[in-house]
Amino acid sequence: QRLCTAGLAYMLIEHHRSDASKLSITLAALGTVADIVPLLGINRGIVNEGLQNLNDKKFTPLLLKCISEEKNIKEWTTRTFGFQVAPLINACGRLNQPMTAYEALMSTDLKSASEYAVTLINLNNNRKEKEEVIRKEALEQAKIQENNGIIVVYKENWHPGIIGIVASHISGKYNKPSLVLAWEPTQKVWTGSGRSPQNSEFNLGNTLHKLMVNKKILKGGGHAQAAGLSILPLQLPEALKLLKSSKFDPSKNTEEIEIAGEVWDMKLPEWITFWNKLEPFGQSCPEPFLLLPPVKCEKPQELRTNKAPHNIWAYKTTLKRDGKYTTLLSSKDEMMAFQNLKFEPALAKPEMNHWKDKTYYQLKIKSFPK
């Protein structure tokens, strides 16, 4: 059934107890989304029931209640699980404090749950700061490896718990498999995490497993898009040479785009209500797209973060068609492409953004039809 550990634990509880608690199904739903397993079959049922419990106010774990207040979460979806809650839980393990996550999830009074929510947010902010330092250093190494089969970057003082996120970023930026290695002083080995583009014929896990079988690395394996490895110091030079010379053809990467329908009236609240009925979205069940009709793109406004005033994270603009307007958020590259399209159609996803007790209906550009 391709259950994650949280889902498997829930099924075990349900098998022995017909009255499995709502806490069990809710935590299983969170774990299923966080582990990025296919949202099909039993997995889909677990996530759907967990989200329904939260949205219908039938049951909300104290920690999630406090996190929702801290992060102003108005509605529970796979996106809020995956992007607003799971990173807080995962940050504990990444920074070698796994028991903090356990104790937070098991909170039995509102005061301790609230304190844990703040602790998790602070830990995740710490993780982000460490990640940013590693990411910048890793990209410096990666930019001279664009022609390699696999991009491999490494440094002794990088945090082993964070390198997987950096590997994902590099793989996405260069559209090819990427490995990030850090030194593990207790075991005296280089430990690494790898990511590879989706919809690719290349299997990163198999590649690393073959190197392990041939004794070129100490350990290696995983699946097509994510894998891990360990390399002894004496193995490192030859392993780097073999990995960087691996054959990977980015032209064979294909992306299938599912279009849900064509937007003509720009009534986003109605579209978002319909969209939410299609939940849960996730692995093997991606969000579909809406096809926007030809619209005019007004002058974009740069949106900056508070902590890094020079870091533009998105562009905000207005779309106009037949006297009707809506708001759109996109990255810099997507915004430039959208401006160049002028009145051509585009693909987007509807979003509902809550800010300062107000609700904003938005369209987020994803890609453009060829």
Salt bridges, closest charged atoms under 4 A:
ASP19 OD1 - ARG17 NE 3.32
GLU69 OE2 - LYS65 NZ 3.68
GLU115 OE2 - LYS111 NZ 2.66
GLU131 OE1 - ARG127 NH1 2.27
GLU132 OE2 - ARG135 NH2 2.80
GLU132 OE2 - LYS136 NZ 3.83
GLU137 OE2 - LYS155 NZ 3.16
GLU140 OE1 - LYS143 NZ 3.17
GLU201 OE1 - LYS252 NZ 3.81
GLU238 OE2 - LYS216 NZ 3.08
GLU287 OE2 - ARG79 NH2 2.74
GLU287 OE2 - LYS349 NZ 3.97
GLU302 OE1 - ARG304 NH2 2.63
ASP322 OD2 - ARG321 NH1 3.17
